Amino acid sequence: MSSKRKPCKTCPKEFKLEAIRLMEESNRSTTEIAMQLGVRRNQLNKWKEQMDKKGDVPLSKRGRPI
């Protein structure tokens, strides 16, 4: 098996906020919205969770935290 991972995609804060707005105001499923935006469904849920907890989404950054 030689499947390559897709490179990580960084999304600007405005994109994340718009995605969350679509999740809240649209009557479409999270899966549909994720497919339309080109991100994973669990990523959308993570952004929404971060917004609910902290009141904001993190800025785009690369790499893993140390």
Sequence and secondary structure as in RCSB ss.txt:
>XXXX:A:sequence
MSSKRKPCKTCPKEFKLEAIRLMEESNRSTTEIAMQLGVRRNQLNKWKEQMDKKGDVPLSKRGRPI
>XXXX:A:secstr
            HHHHHHHHHHHHH SS HHHHHHHHTS HHHHHHHHHHHHHHSS      S   
